[in-house]
């Protein structure tokens, strides 16, 4: 599947999520992947997926489809938004880190 059509499919299926923390207004973006959710930072840009990591160590100008999907979703306002309290920010980050560092079973 071409990256562009994969990006469209991710956005259309509602897999891009914006988490807003109140009252600070901090936000986190995640994209639901095939096995885990991926943390996205649109300002850097950064994605927690392995594909993004491999592109970076190869000094490639490419990004992963998760970042492209998050960008498209933000531009077109097609994402799921969740509002959380600022007190939950650290808990969400810890959950993301645990998910990213957990050993995954191969399917």
Order of alpha helices (4+ residues) and beta strands (2+ residues): alpha-beta-beta-beta-beta-alpha-alpha-beta-alpha
